[in-house]
Amino acid sequence: AWGGKDQIPDKPIMIGMISSLSPLQYSAEMTGALIEYARHGQANMIGLLMMAGTTGPVTLPGLLALQNAEMLAGIVLSLLVNPEAPVIYGGTSTATDMRTGSLAIGAPELSMIQNATAQMAKFYTLPCRGSGGLTDAHCPDMQAGIESALALTATIMSGTNFILHACGILGSYQSMSFQKFLADEEICAMVRRMLDPIEVTEERLNLDTIKFVGIGNEYLTHPNTLAHCRTEFYQSDVMCRDDFTTWQEKGGKNLPDRLLEKYEKRLQEYRQPDIDPGIEKDLERYIQLQSR
């Protein structure tokens, strides 16, 4: 698809997701993959999911120290193989639910660790991978929304460069939901809007309009409001902002209902992108060989 292995060493076309086997080791499969990707100039995402209290220290500073050591070991190996191969620092370590021993990716500690991990990446001047819309919930309910929104927002606000698993994850990575995928898309769009700087100019300060409207009048019908009302604010196509009566008249649909409608519409509108027939056959043959 890319013209042969000799065409890609200086042109990364994929990222190897390399995870340590905590504590303090890498499996033969991961090490071999890391070396092979680096040898061919492909990017290695050196990360891990350490669980505080089971595969890592129960205290967060201890976990961060161990996590850092494991990631640096992988990064050093990649640089020894090929100093020019790109590397990405970061993981999605989090807490263990000490009542059950299970992974707790919806825990607030995930975001605390993520923030510290991003700071370490900046210390080493490396690009950083972070967590996305993660939850321990098994259906796209309120728990899924709360945990996903907090995790994704904290990750992006930490200055993370590469977001993995941004959309659709349920049940601590064990399943996914198309409805939640669309809900997480909405969270992504909202967070992107939150990152927009507030541009301050003479025109946008709008002091002339403030003086014109004066005390006790309104801005709704002012020409300046009409000029900016369609572009100044983020407009959602799934969130409800109608009053209660209007919402009822439109069918009283909740968010899962609206997401299901959007999901069905997107499936109907999908068009498979064009691909060279020969390359497509080669890719299908490759997938069949790998699945044996």
N, C-alpha and C positions, 0 to 999 in steps of 0.2 A: 504493500500500500504506500510505502514511503520511499521506494526505489532501492531497497537493499540496506543491509546493516552498515555498509560503508558510507551511506548518505546521512546518517543520523548522529554521529558522535558530537558534533558541534551544534546540533539542532534538536534539543530535547522534545520528544513527542509524547512522552508518557511519564507518569510518576509512580515509582515503586513505594508502596506503603509498607515500611519495615517496622516491626514491633519487637521489642525485647521480650524476654521470657523472665519476668521478675520473680525473685530478686537476683540481679547481677549476672544475667546470662542471656545469650541469644541462641536460638535453635539453629541447627545446621541448615534447615530450609531457608530461614530468614537471612542468615549470614551469606549463604550462597546467592540468594536473590540480590542482596545488597551489592555484592561484588560484581555480579553480572550486569546490573543496571549501571553501576559506576563505570565499569570497563567500557561500556558503550556510550558514555556521556549522558545518560538519562538521570533525571532528578530522583533523589531518594528522600522520602518523607520519613525521617527518623522520629518515631513516636512510640507511645505506649499507653496502656490503660492500667495504671497501678491502682490497686484498691487499698486505701488506708485501713490498716488493721488486719489484713489478710496477706496480700502479696507485697505490701509495703508497710512502713511504720505507721502506727495509729495517729501519731502527732503530725500535723501538716508540715511544719518545718523539716522534720525528718524525712517525710515522703518526698518533699521537694528536693532535698539533697540527694536522695537515692535516685530519684527520677532523672535529675540532671546528670549524674554520673553515668547512668545507662545510655542516655541520649548522646552524651559527648563521646562515649565509646563507639557508638555506631557512626557518628559524624567523622571521627578520626579515621576509622576504617575506610570509609568512603573516600576521604581525602588521600589516604595512603595509596589506594587503588588508582585514583584519578583526581588530581587536585582541581581539575576544571569541571568536574561533574557537580551540578547544583545539589544543594542539600537544604532541607527544611526542618526546623526544630519545632517540637511541640507534641503534645498528646492530650488525652482527655481523662487524666487520672481523677479519681473521685473517692468518695467514702464507701465503706462497707456498711450495710444495714446490720448492726451488731445484734439485732434480735433474730435475724434469719440467716445471716451470712451471705446474703445476695448483694449483687451490684446495686448501687444507688446513684444512677446518673441524673436523677431529678433533684438530688440534694443540693443545697446552697453551697456546700463545700466544693462542688464541681466548679462553680464560678470563681470562688476564692482561689483555687488552685490554678484555674485558667488565667486569671489576672496575673498571678505571680509568675507563671510559665511565660507569658508574653513579655514580662519585664526582663526575665532571664535571656530570652531571645534577643531583645534589644541590647542587652549588655554585651552579648557576643556578636552583635550586628548581623544577625541571621534572620531570614524570613521565618515567620511563625505560623504553625498550623493550630487551629482551635476547634472547639466543639460547636455544634449547631443547635438545631431545635430538638433537644433531647428530653426524654421523659421515661419514667418507669410505668406509666399508665398503659393499660392494654386496649384502650379504645380512645377515640378522639373526644374526650370529655373535658371538664373544667380542669382537672389535674393536669392533663396533657397540655392544655393551653397555658396554664400558669408556669409549669416547669420549662416548657419550650421557650416561652417568651423571655423568662429570666435568663436562661442559659445562653440563648442567642444574643440577647442584648448585651449581657456582660462580656461575652466573647468579643463582640465587635467594638464595644466601647474600650476594651483593653488594647486595641490597636492591632489585632490579629490580622495577618495577611491572607491566610488561606482557611476557608471555612469548609469543614467536611461534615457531612450528614446534616445539612441545613434544613432539609424538608422531609417530612413523612415518617420519621422514626417513631416506633411504639415499643413498649415492653422491653426496655433496656437493650435495644438493638435487635431483638428477636423477631420483630415483625414490622410491617409498615401499613400505612393507610393512605389511599388516594385522597380522601377528604382531608386528612391531616396535612398531606403534602400541600394542598391548596391553602389551608389555613396558615401553614408555615410560610408559604410564599407571601401571604399578606403581612406576616410579622417581618419578613425580610424587607418588604417595601416600606413599611413604617419605620424600621430602623434606619434604612438608607435615607429616608426623609429627615429623620432626627439628626443625621450626620451632616446635613447641608448647613453650611455656615450662614448666619444671618447677615446678609449684605447690607451694609449701612452706607447710604448715599444721600445726597441732598433731596433727590426725588423721592427716595423711599422713606426718609424721615417724615416727609409729607406735612411739614409745618404749615404750609399755606392752607391745606385742607382743614387742619386742626383749628386754625384761626377763623376760617370761613364758617365752619359748623358751629364753633363757639360753645356756649354753655347750654346744656339741656336739649340740644337738637339731636339729629340722627345722621348716621353715615350710610345707611342702606341705599338710599337713592342718589347719593352723590356720584358724579361721573367717575371719580377716581376709584370708587368701589366697583362700579360696573366694568372699568377697564382691567381690573386685576382679579375679579372674583373667580374666574375660571382657572387661573394659573397660580395663585398665591398659596393655596392649601392643597394638601394631599387628599385625593378623592378615592374612596374605596368603592369597589363594585360588589362587595359581599357583606360588609359591616352595615348594621341597621342604625340609621340616625333619624328615622321617622318618629313622630309622636305616636303614642299608644293607639289612638283611633286610626290613624293612617296605616300603621303596621297591621292592625286587625283587618282593615279593608283590603289590604294586599294579600290576605291569606294567613296572617299570623305565623309566618314561617320562621323557624329558629335558624341558627347558623349552620348546623349540620344539614338541614334541608337545602339551604341556599348553596352550600358547598357541593352537595350531591348534584344539583342542577348544573352548576358550573362544570363539574367533572364530566357529566354526560355530554354537555355541549362541546367541551374540549375534545372528547373522543370522536364526536361526529365531525369536527372540523379538522382532525388530524390528516396530514398528507405526508406520506413517506418521502423523505428527501431523495434526490437523485443520487445514484452511485454507479460507477462503471460496472457493467455486468460481469466482466472478468474478475475484477477485484472482489465483487460480492461473492462469487463462487469460491474464490480462494479463501475468503474469510469464513464462509460456511464450512468448507472442508477442514480448515484449521480448528474451528470450534468442535466439530465432530470428533476429530482426533484427540483433542484435549479432554473430551467428556468420556472417553473410553476407560 
